[in-house]
Amino acid sequence: MNCVNTEGAFRIVQSIPSSKAEPFKLWLAKVGYERVQEIQNPELAQKRMKELYKLKGYSDDWVEKRVRGIAIRDELTDEWKKREVKTEREYAILTAEISKATFGMTPSEYKKLKGLKKENLRDHMNELIFTMLGERVTTEITKNKDAIGFDENKSAAKEGGEVAGNARKDAERKIGKSIISDENYLSEPEQKKKVKMISSK
């Protein structure tokens, strides 16, 4: 059986001479035009991202946290790039250090707890505020220590995660329950709402 990726499938659709393929071709042209617009005005891409999350059933409050979390993550990875953190594997290890110190488990372990496979862990977290705190503090520690190279940045990542971990534990003591949860963000009713909304488009 011959297989193609998503890009290859779109190319096949474009090459089909049948009039029945015309709606798909028009859709591809529309999407392509939208992406060109977003290159010219990146704010449009952020607006589209927010709309997609809302269509999936996420609340406005959660979406705002998610968008802010992406910005904080980008600031951190930009800092790592400037400080000789070179490979995707190193990025993953540093991220895991923050997560372990914040939540007591790596992202892969957290995904397993939540029963996720290919899904993005952060799209299924109510605990985003602590992820954001760990990464933001790590950025500041990295700058203040002028951390250079993988080992120094690993130490900064652990310290940043510890700040978020201590904040999480303090919050848990105050509210009387664990913040760490095996639940995905979207509940069953919200999943049904998501399916209904998307299918009506």
Sequence and secondary structure as in RCSB ss.txt:
>XXXX:A:sequence
MNCVNTEGAFRIVQSIPSSKAEPFKLWLAKVGYERVQEIQNPELAQKRMKELYKLKGYSDDWVEKRVRGIAIRDE
LTDEWKKREVKTEREYAILTAEISKATFGMTPSEYKKLKGLKKENLRDHMNELIFTMLGERVTTEITKNKDAIGF
DENKSAAKEGGEVAGNARKDAERKIGKSIISDENYLSEPEQKKKVKMISSK
>XXXX:A:secstr
     HHHHHHHHHH  SGGGHHHHHHHHHHHHHHHHHHH HHHHHHHHHHHHHHTT  HHHHHHHHHHHHHHHH
HHHHHHHTT  SHHHHHHHHHHHHHHHHSS HHHHHHHTT SSS GGGG S HHHHHHHHHHHHHHHHHHT  HH
HHHHHHHHHHHHHHHHHHHHHHHHHTS S  SS SS HHHHHHHHHHHHT 
